[in-house]
Amino acid sequence: MHLEKGSRAEMTEQLTEQWMTAVTDALSELQASRVAQGAMLEAMLASHPEPALLRLCWDRLAASLIATVAQRKASSTVEKPIESHTLEQLAFWNERLTRCFPPA
């Protein structure tokens, strides 16, 4: 019976290690994807042929996203880090766009 408990503990430890490895791998993939998407957005931003149209589209899209996330954040009783992070990222890209193409 003692061996059985030891085997369970070892199995639990092994499963925990596998889970941690899978989570670490998934987070690494997400981070790499975020970096790659940021680079692609930078390239698109820098080379856009119609800055005024880009600015108009961004303003419409970002305003809607910001309003939705801000509303969820304000109405939630539990703070969700993803909401703050989303607002930070939208603000970052808005600043970047403003630097490249100041509003008319």
Backbone as XML, in Angstrom:
<?xml version="1.0"?>
<chain id="A" units="angstrom">
  <residue number="1" name="MET">
    <atom name="N" x="0.821" y="-1.188" z="0.000"/>
    <atom name="CA" x="0.000" y="0.000" z="0.000"/>
    <atom name="C" x="0.864" y="1.250" z="0.000"/>
  </residue>
  <residue number="2" name="HIS">
    <atom name="N" x="1.972" y="1.215" z="0.688"/>
    <atom name="CA" x="2.880" y="2.358" z="0.730"/>
    <atom name="C" x="3.446" y="2.666" z="-0.661"/>
  </residue>
  <residue number="3" name="LEU">
    <atom name="N" x="3.753" y="1.626" z="-1.419"/>
    <atom name="CA" x="4.263" y="1.808" z="-2.778"/>
    <atom name="C" x="3.213" y="2.454" z="-3.667"/>
  </residue>
  <residue number="4" name="GLU">
    <atom name="N" x="1.960" y="2.085" z="-3.439"/>
    <atom name="CA" x="0.883" y="2.643" z="-4.237"/>
    <atom name="C" x="0.780" y="4.149" z="-4.031"/>
  </residue>
  <residue number="5" name="LYS">
    <atom name="N" x="0.884" y="4.604" z="-2.797"/>
    <atom name="CA" x="0.843" y="6.041" z="-2.508"/>
    <atom name="C" x="2.034" y="6.747" z="-3.145"/>
  </residue>
  <residue number="6" name="GLY">
    <atom name="N" x="3.207" y="6.120" z="-3.070"/>
    <atom name="CA" x="4.394" y="6.698" z="-3.685"/>
    <atom name="C" x="4.241" y="6.807" z="-5.190"/>
  </residue>
  <residue number="7" name="SER">
    <atom name="N" x="3.667" y="5.805" z="-5.805"/>
    <atom name="CA" x="3.449" y="5.819" z="-7.253"/>
    <atom name="C" x="2.481" y="6.925" z="-7.645"/>
  </residue>
  <residue number="8" name="ARG">
    <atom name="N" x="1.444" y="7.090" z="-6.852"/>
    <atom name="CA" x="0.482" y="8.168" z="-7.124"/>
    <atom name="C" x="1.151" y="9.529" z="-7.015"/>
  </residue>
  <residue number="9" name="ALA">
    <atom name="N" x="1.951" y="9.702" z="-5.998"/>
    <atom name="CA" x="2.647" y="10.981" z="-5.809"/>
    <atom name="C" x="3.599" y="11.244" z="-6.971"/>
  </residue>
  <residue number="10" name="GLU">
    <atom name="N" x="4.312" y="10.212" z="-7.391"/>
    <atom name="CA" x="5.228" y="10.372" z="-8.524"/>
    <atom name="C" x="4.459" y="10.701" z="-9.795"/>
  </residue>
  <residue number="11" name="MET">
    <atom name="N" x="3.329" y="10.024" z="-9.989"/>
    <atom name="CA" x="2.516" y="10.269" z="-11.177"/>
    <atom name="C" x="1.958" y="11.688" z="-11.154"/>
  </residue>
  <residue number="12" name="THR">
    <atom name="N" x="1.492" y="12.119" z="-9.992"/>
    <atom name="CA" x="0.973" y="13.476" z="-9.850"/>
    <atom name="C" x="2.069" y="14.498" z="-10.135"/>
  </residue>
  <residue number="13" name="GLU">
    <atom name="N" x="3.246" y="14.248" z="-9.608"/>
    <atom name="CA" x="4.371" y="15.153" z="-9.843"/>
    <atom name="C" x="4.734" y="15.196" z="-11.324"/>
  </residue>
  <residue number="14" name="GLN">
    <atom name="N" x="4.728" y="14.048" z="-11.965"/>
    <atom name="CA" x="5.056" y="13.980" z="-13.392"/>
    <atom name="C" x="4.008" y="14.725" z="-14.222"/>
  </residue>
  <residue number="15" name="LEU">
    <atom name="N" x="2.731" y="14.537" z="-13.890"/>
    <atom name="CA" x="1.664" y="15.240" z="-14.602"/>
    <atom name="C" x="1.762" y="16.746" z="-14.393"/>
  </residue>
  <residue number="16" name="THR">
    <atom name="N" x="2.099" y="17.151" z="-13.184"/>
    <atom name="CA" x="2.271" y="18.574" z="-12.897"/>
    <atom name="C" x="3.417" y="19.152" z="-13.716"/>
  </residue>
  <residue number="17" name="GLU">
    <atom name="N" x="4.515" y="18.437" z="-13.796"/>
    <atom name="CA" x="5.654" y="18.894" z="-14.597"/>
    <atom name="C" x="5.287" y="18.989" z="-16.076"/>
  </residue>
  <residue number="18" name="GLN">
    <atom name="N" x="4.546" y="18.005" z="-16.584"/>
    <atom name="CA" x="4.117" y="18.038" z="-17.981"/>
    <atom name="C" x="3.201" y="19.229" z="-18.234"/>
  </residue>
  <residue number="19" name="TRP">
    <atom name="N" x="2.301" y="19.474" z="-17.284"/>
    <atom name="CA" x="1.384" y="20.599" z="-17.419"/>
    <atom name="C" x="2.150" y="21.920" z="-17.427"/>
  </residue>
  <residue number="20" name="MET">
    <atom name="N" x="3.100" y="22.056" z="-16.511"/>
    <atom name="CA" x="3.905" y="23.284" z="-16.436"/>
    <atom name="C" x="4.697" y="23.490" z="-17.727"/>
  </residue>
  <residue number="21" name="THR">
    <atom name="N" x="5.248" y="22.427" z="-18.272"/>
    <atom name="CA" x="5.986" y="22.520" z="-19.531"/>
    <atom name="C" x="5.056" y="22.957" z="-20.659"/>
  </residue>
  <residue number="22" name="ALA">
    <atom name="N" x="3.862" y="22.383" z="-20.711"/>
    <atom name="CA" x="2.893" y="22.748" z="-21.750"/>
    <atom name="C" x="2.472" y="24.211" z="-21.623"/>
  </residue>
  <residue number="23" name="VAL">
    <atom name="N" x="2.238" y="24.669" z="-20.405"/>
    <atom name="CA" x="1.855" y="26.069" z="-20.181"/>
    <atom name="C" x="3.000" y="27.002" z="-20.575"/>
  </residue>
  <residue number="24" name="THR">
    <atom name="N" x="4.211" y="26.661" z="-20.190"/>
    <atom name="CA" x="5.379" y="27.470" z="-20.544"/>
    <atom name="C" x="5.542" y="27.545" z="-22.055"/>
  </residue>
  <residue number="25" name="ASP">
    <atom name="N" x="5.386" y="26.421" z="-22.730"/>
    <atom name="CA" x="5.487" y="26.401" z="-24.192"/>
    <atom name="C" x="4.401" y="27.263" z="-24.832"/>
  </residue>
  <residue number="26" name="ALA">
    <atom name="N" x="3.177" y="27.158" z="-24.328"/>
    <atom name="CA" x="2.070" y="27.946" z="-24.877"/>
    <atom name="C" x="2.309" y="29.439" z="-24.677"/>
  </residue>
  <residue number="27" name="LEU">
    <atom name="N" x="2.780" y="29.826" z="-23.500"/>
    <atom name="CA" x="3.068" y="31.240" z="-23.241"/>
    <atom name="C" x="4.203" y="31.745" z="-24.127"/>
  </residue>
  <residue number="28" name="SER">
    <atom name="N" x="5.195" y="30.925" z="-24.346"/>
    <atom name="CA" x="6.299" y="31.303" z="-25.234"/>
    <atom name="C" x="5.797" y="31.517" z="-26.656"/>
  </residue>
  <residue number="29" name="GLU">
    <atom name="N" x="4.919" y="30.632" z="-27.116"/>
    <atom name="CA" x="4.346" y="30.774" z="-28.454"/>
    <atom name="C" x="3.513" y="32.050" z="-28.562"/>
  </residue>
  <residue number="30" name="LEU">
    <atom name="N" x="2.730" y="32.345" z="-27.527"/>
    <atom name="CA" x="1.932" y="33.572" z="-27.540"/>
    <atom name="C" x="2.820" y="34.813" z="-27.581"/>
  </residue>
  <residue number="31" name="GLN">
    <atom name="N" x="3.884" y="34.810" z="-26.799"/>
    <atom name="CA" x="4.811" y="35.944" z="-26.785"/>
    <atom name="C" x="5.473" y="36.108" z="-28.148"/>
  </residue>
  <residue number="32" name="ALA">
    <atom name="N" x="5.911" y="35.010" z="-28.743"/>
    <atom name="CA" x="6.538" y="35.072" z="-30.064"/>
    <atom name="C" x="5.546" y="35.583" z="-31.102"/>
  </residue>
  <residue number="33" name="SER">
    <atom name="N" x="4.315" y="35.135" z="-31.006"/>
    <atom name="CA" x="3.276" y="35.585" z="-31.926"/>
    <atom name="C" x="3.020" y="37.079" z="-31.767"/>
  </residue>
  <residue number="34" name="ARG">
    <atom name="N" x="2.986" y="37.544" z="-30.538"/>
    <atom name="CA" x="2.766" y="38.974" z="-30.267"/>
    <atom name="C" x="3.890" y="39.820" z="-30.850"/>
  </residue>
  <residue number="35" name="VAL">
    <atom name="N" x="5.125" y="39.367" z="-30.691"/>
    <atom name="CA" x="6.274" y="40.092" z="-31.233"/>
    <atom name="C" x="6.194" y="40.129" z="-32.759"/>
  </residue>
  <residue number="36" name="ALA">
    <atom name="N" x="5.878" y="38.996" z="-33.368"/>
    <atom name="CA" x="5.784" y="38.931" z="-34.828"/>
    <atom name="C" x="4.645" y="39.810" z="-35.349"/>
  </residue>
  <residue number="37" name="GLN">
    <atom name="N" x="3.511" y="39.784" z="-34.675"/>
    <atom name="CA" x="2.389" y="40.621" z="-35.091"/>
    <atom name="C" x="2.731" y="42.099" z="-34.944"/>
  </residue>
  <residue number="38" name="GLY">
    <atom name="N" x="3.431" y="42.443" z="-33.888"/>
    <atom name="CA" x="3.854" y="43.830" z="-33.703"/>
    <atom name="C" x="4.775" y="44.284" z="-34.818"/>
  </residue>
  <residue number="39" name="ALA">
    <atom name="N" x="5.703" y="43.430" z="-35.212"/>
    <atom name="CA" x="6.614" y="43.768" z="-36.310"/>
    <atom name="C" x="5.844" y="43.936" z="-37.616"/>
  </residue>
  <residue number="40" name="MET">
    <atom name="N" x="4.880" y="43.061" z="-37.853"/>
    <atom name="CA" x="4.074" y="43.163" z="-39.071"/>
    <atom name="C" x="3.249" y="44.445" z="-39.064"/>
  </residue>
  <residue number="41" name="LEU">
    <atom name="N" x="2.654" y="44.771" z="-37.937"/>
    <atom name="CA" x="1.884" y="46.015" z="-37.848"/>
    <atom name="C" x="2.772" y="47.237" z="-38.060"/>
  </residue>
  <residue number="42" name="GLU">
    <atom name="N" x="3.973" y="47.201" z="-37.506"/>
    <atom name="CA" x="4.926" y="48.303" z="-37.717"/>
    <atom name="C" x="5.218" y="48.480" z="-39.200"/>
  </residue>
  <residue number="43" name="ALA">
    <atom name="N" x="5.477" y="47.378" z="-39.889"/>
    <atom name="CA" x="5.786" y="47.440" z="-41.317"/>
    <atom name="C" x="4.595" y="47.972" z="-42.110"/>
  </residue>
  <residue number="44" name="MET">
    <atom name="N" x="3.403" y="47.496" z="-41.778"/>
    <atom name="CA" x="2.206" y="47.971" z="-42.471"/>
    <atom name="C" x="1.970" y="49.452" z="-42.198"/>
  </residue>
  <residue number="45" name="LEU">
    <atom name="N" x="2.186" y="49.842" z="-40.987"/>
    <atom name="CA" x="2.007" y="51.233" z="-40.600"/>
    <atom name="C" x="2.974" y="52.143" z="-41.353"/>
  </residue>
  <residue number="46" name="ALA">
    <atom name="N" x="4.229" y="51.749" z="-41.392"/>
    <atom name="CA" x="5.259" y="52.571" z="-42.034"/>
    <atom name="C" x="5.087" y="52.656" z="-43.543"/>
  </residue>
  <residue number="47" name="SER">
    <atom name="N" x="4.476" y="51.645" z="-44.148"/>
    <atom name="CA" x="4.401" y="51.618" z="-45.608"/>
    <atom name="C" x="3.008" y="51.869" z="-46.166"/>
  </residue>
  <residue number="48" name="HIS">
    <atom name="N" x="2.063" y="52.227" z="-45.332"/>
    <atom name="CA" x="0.686" y="52.396" z="-45.813"/>
    <atom name="C" x="0.607" y="53.523" z="-46.835"/>
  </residue>
  <residue number="49" name="PRO">
    <atom name="N" x="-0.027" y="53.254" z="-47.990"/>
    <atom name="CA" x="-0.077" y="54.271" z="-49.048"/>
    <atom name="C" x="-1.049" y="55.421" z="-48.779"/>
  </residue>
  <residue number="50" name="GLU">
    <atom name="N" x="-2.018" y="55.208" z="-47.896"/>
    <atom name="CA" x="-3.001" y="56.255" z="-47.618"/>
    <atom name="C" x="-3.107" y="56.484" z="-46.113"/>
  </residue>
  <residue number="51" name="PRO">
    <atom name="N" x="-2.205" y="57.285" z="-45.569"/>
    <atom name="CA" x="-2.190" y="57.512" z="-44.120"/>
    <atom name="C" x="-3.513" y="58.043" z="-43.556"/>
  </residue>
  <residue number="52" name="ALA">
    <atom name="N" x="-4.184" y="58.923" z="-44.294"/>
    <atom name="CA" x="-5.440" y="59.487" z="-43.790"/>
    <atom name="C" x="-6.509" y="58.400" z="-43.654"/>
  </residue>
  <residue number="53" name="LEU">
    <atom name="N" x="-6.579" y="57.507" z="-44.622"/>
    <atom name="CA" x="-7.543" y="56.412" z="-44.564"/>
    <atom name="C" x="-7.188" y="55.437" z="-43.440"/>
  </residue>
  <residue number="54" name="LEU">
    <atom name="N" x="-5.908" y="55.162" z="-43.293"/>
    <atom name="CA" x="-5.459" y="54.295" z="-42.201"/>
    <atom name="C" x="-5.864" y="54.896" z="-40.858"/>
  </residue>
  <residue number="55" name="ARG">
    <atom name="N" x="-5.637" y="56.172" z="-40.708"/>
    <atom name="CA" x="-5.972" y="56.862" z="-39.455"/>
    <atom name="C" x="-7.472" y="56.789" z="-39.174"/>
  </residue>
  <residue number="56" name="LEU">
    <atom name="N" x="-8.282" y="57.017" z="-40.207"/>
    <atom name="CA" x="-9.737" y="56.962" z="-40.059"/>
    <atom name="C" x="-10.188" y="55.556" z="-39.649"/>
  </residue>
  <residue number="57" name="CYS">
    <atom name="N" x="-9.670" y="54.555" z="-40.326"/>
    <atom name="CA" x="-10.026" y="53.164" z="-39.990"/>
    <atom name="C" x="-9.598" y="52.812" z="-38.569"/>
  </residue>
  <residue number="58" name="TRP">
    <atom name="N" x="-8.386" y="53.207" z="-38.213"/>
    <atom name="CA" x="-7.893" y="52.915" z="-36.862"/>
    <atom name="C" x="-8.772" y="53.586" z="-35.812"/>
  </residue>
  <residue number="59" name="ASP">
    <atom name="N" x="-9.085" y="54.860" z="-36.024"/>
    <atom name="CA" x="-9.896" y="55.589" z="-35.048"/>
    <atom name="C" x="-11.246" y="54.905" z="-34.835"/>
  </residue>
  <residue number="60" name="ARG">
    <atom name="N" x="-11.871" y="54.470" z="-35.927"/>
    <atom name="CA" x="-13.172" y="53.799" z="-35.809"/>
    <atom name="C" x="-13.044" y="52.464" z="-35.089"/>
  </residue>
  <residue number="61" name="LEU">
    <atom name="N" x="-12.072" y="51.678" z="-35.481"/>
    <atom name="CA" x="-11.884" y="50.359" z="-34.881"/>
    <atom name="C" x="-11.463" y="50.466" z="-33.420"/>
  </residue>
  <residue number="62" name="ALA">
    <atom name="N" x="-10.477" y="51.292" z="-33.155"/>
    <atom name="CA" x="-9.953" y="51.415" z="-31.792"/>
    <atom name="C" x="-10.998" y="51.987" z="-30.842"/>
  </residue>
  <residue number="63" name="ALA">
    <atom name="N" x="-11.755" y="52.975" z="-31.295"/>
    <atom name="CA" x="-12.766" y="53.584" z="-30.428"/>
    <atom name="C" x="-13.782" y="52.538" z="-29.972"/>
  </residue>
  <residue number="64" name="SER">
    <atom name="N" x="-14.204" y="51.697" z="-30.893"/>
    <atom name="CA" x="-15.165" y="50.650" z="-30.559"/>
    <atom name="C" x="-14.566" y="49.639" z="-29.582"/>
  </residue>
  <residue number="65" name="LEU">
    <atom name="N" x="-13.343" y="49.214" z="-29.844"/>
    <atom name="CA" x="-12.678" y="48.256" z="-28.953"/>
    <atom name="C" x="-12.442" y="48.847" z="-27.570"/>
  </residue>
  <residue number="66" name="ILE">
    <atom name="N" x="-11.964" y="50.076" z="-27.538"/>
    <atom name="CA" x="-11.695" y="50.739" z="-26.259"/>
    <atom name="C" x="-12.983" y="50.876" z="-25.452"/>
  </residue>
  <residue number="67" name="ALA">
    <atom name="N" x="-14.062" y="51.281" z="-26.114"/>
    <atom name="CA" x="-15.339" y="51.443" z="-25.415"/>
    <atom name="C" x="-15.837" y="50.109" z="-24.855"/>
  </residue>
  <residue number="68" name="THR">
    <atom name="N" x="-15.732" y="49.058" z="-25.646"/>
    <atom name="CA" x="-16.187" y="47.738" z="-25.204"/>
    <atom name="C" x="-15.386" y="47.247" z="-24.008"/>
  </residue>
  <residue number="69" name="VAL">
    <atom name="N" x="-14.068" y="47.329" z="-24.106"/>
    <atom name="CA" x="-13.210" y="46.848" z="-23.016"/>
    <atom name="C" x="-13.392" y="47.709" z="-21.770"/>
  </residue>
  <residue number="70" name="ALA">
    <atom name="N" x="-13.462" y="49.020" z="-21.948"/>
    <atom name="CA" x="-13.634" y="49.917" z="-20.806"/>
    <atom name="C" x="-14.974" y="49.664" z="-20.113"/>
  </residue>
  <residue number="71" name="GLN">
    <atom name="N" x="-16.016" y="49.394" z="-20.902"/>
    <atom name="CA" x="-17.328" y="49.111" z="-20.319"/>
    <atom name="C" x="-17.294" y="47.809" z="-19.515"/>
  </residue>
  <residue number="72" name="ARG">
    <atom name="N" x="-16.672" y="46.777" z="-20.081"/>
    <atom name="CA" x="-16.551" y="45.507" z="-19.350"/>
    <atom name="C" x="-15.767" y="45.696" z="-18.065"/>
  </residue>
  <residue number="73" name="LYS">
    <atom name="N" x="-14.686" y="46.463" z="-18.175"/>
    <atom name="CA" x="-13.831" y="46.693" z="-17.006"/>
    <atom name="C" x="-14.598" y="47.445" z="-15.919"/>
  </residue>
  <residue number="74" name="ALA">
    <atom name="N" x="-15.367" y="48.447" z="-16.320"/>
    <atom name="CA" x="-16.110" y="49.254" z="-15.352"/>
    <atom name="C" x="-17.249" y="48.472" z="-14.699"/>
  </residue>
  <residue number="75" name="SER">
    <atom name="N" x="-17.866" y="47.573" z="-15.451"/>
    <atom name="CA" x="-19.020" y="46.853" z="-14.904"/>
    <atom name="C" x="-18.636" y="45.576" z="-14.159"/>
  </residue>
  <residue number="76" name="SER">
    <atom name="N" x="-17.395" y="45.176" z="-14.254"/>
    <atom name="CA" x="-16.953" y="43.944" z="-13.598"/>
    <atom name="C" x="-16.590" y="44.201" z="-12.142"/>
  </residue>
  <residue number="77" name="THR">
    <atom name="N" x="-16.932" y="43.247" z="-11.303"/>
    <atom name="CA" x="-16.556" y="43.366" z="-9.893"/>
    <atom name="C" x="-15.180" y="42.754" z="-9.641"/>
  </residue>
  <residue number="78" name="VAL">
    <atom name="N" x="-14.710" y="41.977" z="-10.601"/>
    <atom name="CA" x="-13.400" y="41.334" z="-10.490"/>
    <atom name="C" x="-12.478" y="41.915" z="-11.559"/>
  </residue>
  <residue number="79" name="GLU">
    <atom name="N" x="-11.334" y="42.410" z="-11.128"/>
    <atom name="CA" x="-10.389" y="42.982" z="-12.086"/>
    <atom name="C" x="-9.765" y="41.877" z="-12.924"/>
  </residue>
  <residue number="80" name="LYS">
    <atom name="N" x="-9.774" y="42.068" z="-14.241"/>
    <atom name="CA" x="-9.185" y="41.092" z="-15.157"/>
    <atom name="C" x="-7.978" y="41.742" z="-15.828"/>
  </residue>
  <residue number="81" name="PRO">
    <atom name="N" x="-6.797" y="41.207" z="-15.605"/>
    <atom name="CA" x="-5.582" y="41.793" z="-16.182"/>
    <atom name="C" x="-5.636" y="41.929" z="-17.699"/>
  </residue>
  <residue number="82" name="ILE">
    <atom name="N" x="-6.346" y="41.038" z="-18.382"/>
    <atom name="CA" x="-6.402" y="41.095" z="-19.843"/>
    <atom name="C" x="-7.066" y="42.388" z="-20.310"/>
  </residue>
  <residue number="83" name="GLU">
    <atom name="N" x="-8.023" y="42.887" z="-19.551"/>
    <atom name="CA" x="-8.693" y="44.123" z="-19.945"/>
    <atom name="C" x="-7.739" y="45.307" z="-19.857"/>
  </residue>
  <residue number="84" name="SER">
    <atom name="N" x="-7.001" y="45.396" z="-18.778"/>
    <atom name="CA" x="-6.018" y="46.477" z="-18.647"/>
    <atom name="C" x="-4.946" y="46.357" z="-19.718"/>
  </residue>
  <residue number="85" name="HIS">
    <atom name="N" x="-4.510" y="45.136" z="-19.962"/>
    <atom name="CA" x="-3.474" y="44.915" z="-20.971"/>
    <atom name="C" x="-3.984" y="45.299" z="-22.361"/>
  </residue>
  <residue number="86" name="THR">
    <atom name="N" x="-5.230" y="44.964" z="-22.669"/>
    <atom name="CA" x="-5.814" y="45.323" z="-23.965"/>
    <atom name="C" x="-5.856" y="46.833" z="-24.128"/>
  </residue>
  <residue number="87" name="LEU">
    <atom name="N" x="-6.298" y="47.535" z="-23.095"/>
    <atom name="CA" x="-6.342" y="48.999" z="-23.164"/>
    <atom name="C" x="-4.940" y="49.586" z="-23.331"/>
  </residue>
  <residue number="88" name="GLU">
    <atom name="N" x="-3.958" y="49.016" z="-22.642"/>
    <atom name="CA" x="-2.571" y="49.482" z="-22.775"/>
    <atom name="C" x="-2.057" y="49.277" z="-24.194"/>
  </residue>
  <residue number="89" name="GLN">
    <atom name="N" x="-2.349" y="48.128" z="-24.780"/>
    <atom name="CA" x="-1.879" y="47.841" z="-26.134"/>
    <atom name="C" x="-2.552" y="48.750" z="-27.159"/>
  </residue>
  <residue number="90" name="LEU">
    <atom name="N" x="-3.843" y="48.987" z="-26.995"/>
    <atom name="CA" x="-4.535" y="49.901" z="-27.908"/>
    <atom name="C" x="-3.969" y="51.313" z="-27.782"/>
  </residue>
  <residue number="91" name="ALA">
    <atom name="N" x="-3.681" y="51.740" z="-26.568"/>
    <atom name="CA" x="-3.078" y="53.063" z="-26.361"/>
    <atom name="C" x="-1.688" y="53.124" z="-26.990"/>
  </residue>
  <residue number="92" name="PHE">
    <atom name="N" x="-0.914" y="52.041" z="-26.845"/>
    <atom name="CA" x="0.420" y="51.982" z="-27.442"/>
    <atom name="C" x="0.350" y="52.156" z="-28.954"/>
  </residue>
  <residue number="93" name="TRP">
    <atom name="N" x="-0.548" y="51.411" z="-29.611"/>
    <atom name="CA" x="-0.646" y="51.508" z="-31.070"/>
    <atom name="C" x="-1.235" y="52.846" z="-31.494"/>
  </residue>
  <residue number="94" name="ASN">
    <atom name="N" x="-2.098" y="53.418" z="-30.692"/>
    <atom name="CA" x="-2.623" y="54.745" z="-31.014"/>
    <atom name="C" x="-1.501" y="55.783" z="-30.969"/>
  </residue>
  <residue number="95" name="GLU">
    <atom name="N" x="-0.648" y="55.705" z="-29.951"/>
    <atom name="CA" x="0.497" y="56.622" z="-29.862"/>
    <atom name="C" x="1.444" y="56.432" z="-31.037"/>
  </residue>
  <residue number="96" name="ARG">
    <atom name="N" x="1.677" y="55.182" z="-31.406"/>
    <atom name="CA" x="2.567" y="54.871" z="-32.523"/>
    <atom name="C" x="2.008" y="55.445" z="-33.824"/>
  </residue>
  <residue number="97" name="LEU">
    <atom name="N" x="0.723" y="55.271" z="-34.022"/>
    <atom name="CA" x="0.069" y="55.797" z="-35.219"/>
    <atom name="C" x="0.122" y="57.315" z="-35.235"/>
  </residue>
  <residue number="98" name="THR">
    <atom name="N" x="-0.090" y="57.928" z="-34.099"/>
    <atom name="CA" x="-0.046" y="59.388" z="-34.007"/>
    <atom name="C" x="1.354" y="59.912" z="-34.323"/>
  </residue>
  <residue number="99" name="ARG">
    <atom name="N" x="2.380" y="59.196" z="-33.869"/>
    <atom name="CA" x="3.755" y="59.601" z="-34.183"/>
    <atom name="C" x="4.049" y="59.506" z="-35.678"/>
  </residue>
  <residue number="100" name="CYS">
    <atom name="N" x="3.579" y="58.426" z="-36.289"/>
    <atom name="CA" x="3.842" y="58.229" z="-37.721"/>
    <atom name="C" x="2.966" y="59.120" z="-38.592"/>
  </residue>
  <residue number="101" name="PHE">
    <atom name="N" x="1.704" y="59.217" z="-38.234"/>
    <atom name="CA" x="0.740" y="59.989" z="-39.022"/>
    <atom name="C" x="-0.097" y="60.855" z="-38.087"/>
  </residue>
  <residue number="102" name="PRO">
    <atom name="N" x="0.377" y="62.042" z="-37.752"/>
    <atom name="CA" x="-0.396" y="62.912" z="-36.854"/>
    <atom name="C" x="-1.782" y="63.197" z="-37.432"/>
  </residue>
  <residue number="103" name="PRO">
    <atom name="N" x="-2.797" y="63.267" z="-36.565"/>
    <atom name="CA" x="-4.152" y="63.566" z="-37.059"/>
    <atom name="C" x="-4.181" y="64.926" z="-37.749"/>
  </residue>
  <residue number="104" name="ALA">
    <atom name="N" x="-5.006" y="65.001" z="-38.775"/>
    <atom name="CA" x="-5.091" y="66.253" z="-39.552"/>
    <atom name="C" x="-5.818" y="67.330" z="-38.791"/>
  </residue>
</chain>
